């Protein structure tokens, strides 16, 4: 322009070039957009909706489990935040809304009794060990042990949960809990669980798929599952492994021997020419993992002379050794077996919730 110096003229030319480039870019973008959508306009609402979840959201049956001040085990309803006494699953009488927890039920709001029950659980925890102390999962392990202790009922029934669908004892689950108890220093609790399995075990060594907490039998006509006897042997051996050699270990071995003896006999009768039980992969796995348990129990029962006079099988590991050799080939041949043992709708039979005295 007239009167501009050289620097001003150069600046004006640069602005014209940049402006032209931006205008051309905008024109290209506008041509690429769908008809009806202009540069700078808001996108349709449907285009910004969150995508549907690719997985199902299954609602919880319960938030957790608790003990009331009078010793009754209760399920904590979903959406409820219980107030526990420190280091326990005992509800704090001063802070708990019992109407929400018990859904109209009654409870003795005794502060002194609640404190006693909470101390029982703290003493139980202190008598063993918490896995992962000092690590990121210490609280998780402590919480899990408290839940398991709460769900272990008088008489050794280890129920899977307190909601109606799960207030039963599955031999497989109970076996895993027995091992968890033993490996955290609670062998007495582990033996209570195994004693329950021994009482409910059939004479042929087998188990029902699940049991009522009072041990009176199954809650329905579900087909028995033969993996239970394998898991019982496995758990018995691992619980025994937590005890040092000596009179206590020998006494525990004698205590568990009938459970394992029946399980070995029952499993042996199931084996086919392949060395495996018929078409039940879980059963085969349990049989293989239990092969270390029976010899461990045999070796803890006394002298070799005494063992020769014992009804204990001379070579209980022979069938399981054969199963181990043939397992990979048999597994490929049999393929996937039908799923069994999933939780079902409970029958009309009801169970009176036991109360804790200690």
TARA-V147879 format. One record per residue. PSI is psi in degrees with one decimal (NA if undefined). OMEGA is omega in whole degrees, -180 to 180 (* if undefined). Layout:
psi & omega
PSI & OMEGA
PSI & OMEGA
//
This chain:
psi & omega
154.1 & -180
133.8 & 178
-12.2 & 179
144.3 & 173
177.9 & -176
-39.6 & -177
-42.6 & -180
-40.1 & 179
-42.8 & 179
-41.7 & -180
-41.3 & -180
-42.5 & 179
-41.2 & 179
-44.4 & 180
-39.7 & 179
-40.4 & -180
-47.7 & -180
-42.6 & 178
-38.8 & 178
-40.1 & 178
-46.2 & 180
-40.9 & 179
-42.2 & 179
-40.9 & 179
-43.2 & 179
-39.2 & 179
-40.7 & 179
-45.3 & 180
-39.9 & 180
-37.5 & 180
-27.7 & -178
-22.2 & -177
154.1 & 177
156.4 & 179
135.6 & 178
-8.5 & 179
118.6 & -177
156.3 & 177
128.4 & 178
-9.6 & 179
155.9 & -180
143.3 & 178
153.8 & 179
149.7 & -177
-35.4 & -177
-25.1 & -176
-17.1 & -177
4.6 & 177
144.7 & 179
139.9 & 179
152.5 & 178
146.0 & 179
141.4 & -179
6.9 & -179
159.1 & -179
145.1 & 175
110.7 & -178
120.4 & -179
149.3 & 178
147.2 & 172
-29.4 & 180
157.2 & 178
-29.6 & -177
-161.5 & -179
151.9 & -176
166.2 & 175
128.4 & 178
164.4 & -179
-19.4 & 177
9.0 & 173
1.8 & -179
139.7 & 175
133.8 & -179
153.5 & 173
139.7 & 177
117.6 & -177
153.0 & 177
144.5 & -179
1.7 & -180
137.3 & 177
100.3 & -176
152.4 & 175
107.9 & -179
151.2 & 167
146.2 & -173
134.0 & 174
25.9 & -177
177.0 & 171
21.2 & 179
128.7 & -179
137.0 & 179
115.5 & -177
-27.4 & -176
-21.7 & -173
-9.1 & -172
135.6 & 171
91.3 & -174
-25.6 & 177
-37.5 & 180
-37.2 & -178
-44.7 & -172
-7.5 & 177
51.6 & 177
-6.8 & 179
173.1 & -179
150.5 & 175
148.2 & 176
117.4 & -177
59.2 & -175
113.0 & -178
-41.2 & -177
-43.8 & -180
-38.0 & 177
-42.1 & 179
-36.2 & 180
-44.2 & 180
-38.3 & 178
-38.1 & 179
-33.6 & 176
-44.1 & 179
-38.5 & 178
-40.3 & 179
-38.7 & 179
-45.3 & 177
-43.7 & -177
-23.3 & -179
-13.2 & 179
-144.8 & -179
148.1 & 179
120.8 & 177
140.9 & 174
28.6 & 180
131.7 & -180
-6.7 & -179
-177.4 & -176
-15.3 & -176
15.0 & -180
-47.0 & -179
-38.2 & 178
-44.6 & -180
-42.4 & 179
-43.7 & 180
-41.3 & 180
-42.7 & 179
-38.8 & 178
-40.6 & 178
-44.3 & -180
-41.0 & 179
-39.0 & 179
-36.4 & -177
-5.5 & 174
110.6 & -174
159.3 & 175
132.4 & -175
-4.9 & 174
4.2 & 178
117.2 & 179
90.0 & -177
152.1 & -176
-21.1 & 180
176.7 & -179
-7.0 & 173
149.2 & -171
-36.9 & -177
-22.3 & -172
6.5 & -177
58.0 & 179
168.2 & 179
116.3 & 171
124.6 & -179
-40.3 & 180
-48.8 & -180
-41.6 & 180
-38.1 & 178
-42.8 & 179
-39.7 & 179
-39.0 & 178
-43.2 & 178
-40.5 & 178
-42.6 & 177
-48.7 & -176
-41.9 & -177
-10.6 & 174
16.4 & 174
15.3 & -178
62.5 & -176
-36.6 & 180
-42.5 & 178
-39.1 & 178
-41.2 & -180
-31.6 & 175
-42.9 & 180
-45.2 & -179
-32.5 & 176
-37.9 & 177
-44.4 & 179
-39.0 & 180
-37.8 & -180
-32.7 & -177
-8.2 & -178
140.6 & 177
161.1 & 179
-28.4 & 180
7.1 & 176
-8.5 & -176
174.3 & -180
154.3 & 168
165.0 & 179
-37.4 & 179
163.8 & -174
152.3 & 169
151.4 & -176
-23.8 & 179
-0.6 & 177
9.5 & -175
-12.4 & 179
-172.1 & -179
157.4 & 179
-7.8 & -177
-169.2 & -178
28.7 & 178
144.2 & -179
134.8 & 176
149.7 & -180
121.4 & -172
-4.1 & 177
-20.0 & -177
-39.7 & -178
-33.2 & 176
-45.0 & 180
-32.0 & 178
-44.4 & 177
-44.7 & -180
-47.4 & -178
-40.5 & -180
-43.4 & 180
-41.7 & -178
-33.8 & 175
-43.8 & 179
-33.8 & 180
-20.6 & -180
-5.1 & -178
136.3 & 177
159.7 & 178
140.6 & 180
-174.5 & -176
-37.4 & -179
-43.9 & 179
-41.1 & 179
-42.1 & -180
-40.0 & 179
-38.7 & 178
-41.7 & 177
-35.0 & -180
-37.4 & -178
-12.7 & -174
-44.3 & -180
-38.8 & 178
-48.4 & -178
-37.9 & 179
-48.8 & 180
-39.2 & -180
-40.5 & 178
-46.9 & 180
-44.2 & -179
-40.0 & -180
-39.5 & -179
-38.7 & -179
-17.9 & -179
-18.6 & -172
137.9 & 178
-171.4 & 180
-21.0 & 177
-8.9 & -176
8.0 & -179
154.1 & 170
159.5 & -174
119.2 & 166
57.2 & 172
95.7 & -172
-39.3 & -180
-38.7 & 179
-45.3 & 179
-40.8 & 179
-43.4 & 180
-37.2 & 178
-42.2 & -180
-44.1 & -177
-22.2 & -180
-4.2 & -174
-22.8 & 180
-15.8 & -172
-46.4 & -177
-46.0 & 177
-35.3 & 179
-42.1 & 179
-40.1 & 178
-43.8 & -176
-13.0 & -178
4.3 & -172
-0.4 & 177
-158.6 & -176
164.6 & 179
-33.9 & 180
-42.2 & 179
-37.6 & -179
-33.5 & 179
-29.3 & 179
-4.2 & -175
152.5 & 174
-3.2 & 180
137.3 & -178
140.6 & -177
-37.0 & -179
68.5 & -177
-17.4 & -178
-8.3 & -177
-47.8 & 179
-39.3 & -177
-29.6 & 175
-42.0 & 178
-39.1 & 178
-37.4 & -178
-39.4 & -180
-36.2 & -173
-3.7 & -171
-51.7 & -175
-43.4 & -178
-43.5 & -179
-35.8 & -180
-41.4 & 180
-34.8 & -176
-36.9 & -174
-27.7 & -179
-165.0 & -178
135.0 & 177
162.5 & 180
140.8 & -180
134.7 & 177
161.6 & 173
12.9 & 178
150.8 & -177
141.4 & -180
-175.9 & 180
128.3 & -179
153.3 & 179
-175.2 & -178
-10.8 & 179
133.6 & -178
158.3 & -180
127.5 & 177
120.6 & -178
124.1 & 178
159.5 & 178
147.3 & -178
136.0 & 175
-15.5 & -179
NA & *
//
